[in-house]
Amino acid sequence: MNNEYWRICIEESLNELGISVTNEQVNQIAKDMEMAASMEGEATGRCHIPHPLEAEVRNLKVRHENELRRAEKTAETYKLTLCRFAKADPQKTHINSMGEVVEDLR
């Protein structure tokens, strides 16, 4: 939040209540409200409670990375096995985006 937001809120509230204050008083109240809002999480403990979706996302990322590594390892094993049977050079062989094992003939 910024101070202007709190100034507007306070000015509107005071106007509705018919209370007159100076600009300096509004500025001070706005600063205090901004500070109070920034400390609300500390006061309620909310900032120390992890969001349940954060943990789930973190776990899913780890699972995805593990599955990706396992898939890459499996693909490399298939490529090496195919190269052995076809007597192809593994250094000149790769798996293209369609999942096909291709030998570079250059």
C-alpha positions as CSV (number, residue, x, y, z in Angstrom):
1,M,0.0,0.0,0.0
2,N,1.1,3.5,-0.4
3,N,0.4,6.6,1.7
4,E,-1.9,8.2,-0.8
5,Y,-4.3,5.2,-0.5
6,W,-4.5,5.8,3.3
7,R,-4.8,9.5,2.9
8,I,-7.9,9.1,0.6
9,C,-9.5,6.6,2.9
10,I,-9.0,8.8,6.0
11,E,-10.1,12.0,4.3
12,E,-13.3,10.3,3.0
13,S,-14.1,8.8,6.4
14,L,-13.5,12.1,8.2
15,N,-15.7,14.0,5.7
16,E,-18.5,11.5,6.1
17,L,-18.3,12.0,9.9
18,G,-18.0,15.8,9.6
19,I,-14.7,15.9,11.3
20,S,-12.2,18.6,10.3
21,V,-8.5,18.0,10.6
22,T,-5.3,19.6,9.2
23,N,-3.4,18.1,6.3
24,E,-0.6,17.3,8.7
25,Q,-2.9,15.4,10.9
26,V,-4.2,13.4,7.9
27,N,-0.6,12.7,6.8
28,Q,0.2,11.4,10.3
29,I,-2.9,9.2,10.5
30,A,-2.1,7.9,7.0
31,K,1.5,7.0,8.0
32,D,0.2,5.3,11.2
33,M,-2.5,3.3,9.2
34,E,0.1,2.3,6.6
35,M,2.4,1.0,9.3
36,A,-0.4,-0.8,11.0
37,A,-1.5,-2.5,7.8
38,S,2.1,-3.6,7.1
39,M,2.3,-5.1,10.6
40,E,-1.1,-6.9,10.5
41,G,0.5,-10.2,9.3
42,E,2.9,-10.1,12.2
43,A,0.2,-9.2,14.8
44,T,-2.1,-12.0,13.6
45,G,0.6,-14.6,12.9
46,R,-0.7,-14.9,9.3
47,C,2.8,-14.1,7.9
48,H,4.2,-17.2,9.7
49,I,1.5,-19.6,8.4
50,P,2.6,-21.1,5.1
51,H,0.0,-21.1,2.3
52,P,-1.0,-24.7,1.6
53,L,-0.8,-24.2,-2.2
54,E,2.9,-23.2,-1.9
55,A,3.8,-26.5,-0.5
56,E,1.8,-28.3,-3.1
57,V,3.4,-26.4,-5.9
58,R,6.8,-27.1,-4.5
59,N,6.1,-30.8,-4.3
60,L,4.7,-30.9,-7.8
61,K,7.8,-29.2,-9.2
62,V,10.0,-31.7,-7.5
63,R,7.9,-34.6,-8.8
64,H,8.0,-33.1,-12.3
65,E,11.8,-32.6,-12.2
66,N,12.2,-36.2,-11.0
67,E,9.9,-37.6,-13.8
68,L,11.7,-35.5,-16.4
69,R,15.1,-36.8,-15.3
70,R,13.7,-40.4,-15.3
71,A,12.3,-39.9,-18.8
72,E,15.6,-38.4,-20.1
73,K,17.5,-41.3,-18.6
74,T,15.1,-43.9,-20.2
75,A,15.4,-42.2,-23.5
76,E,19.2,-42.2,-23.4
77,T,19.1,-45.9,-22.4
78,Y,16.9,-46.7,-25.4
79,K,19.1,-44.7,-27.7
80,L,22.3,-46.5,-26.5
81,T,20.6,-49.9,-26.8
82,L,19.4,-49.1,-30.4
83,C,22.9,-47.8,-31.3
84,R,24.4,-51.1,-30.0
85,F,22.0,-53.2,-32.1
86,A,22.4,-51.0,-35.2
87,K,26.2,-50.6,-34.7
88,A,25.7,-46.8,-34.8
89,D,27.9,-44.2,-33.1
90,P,26.1,-42.9,-29.9
91,Q,28.0,-39.6,-30.3
92,K,26.4,-39.1,-33.7
93,T,22.9,-40.2,-32.6
94,H,20.2,-38.1,-31.0
95,I,16.5,-38.2,-30.3
96,N,14.5,-35.6,-32.2
97,S,11.5,-33.7,-31.0
98,M,9.2,-36.4,-32.4
99,G,10.9,-39.0,-30.2
100,E,12.7,-40.6,-33.1
101,V,16.3,-41.8,-32.8
102,V,18.3,-40.2,-35.6
103,E,21.9,-40.7,-36.7
104,D,23.9,-37.7,-37.9
105,L,25.6,-38.9,-41.1
106,R,28.0,-36.0,-41.4
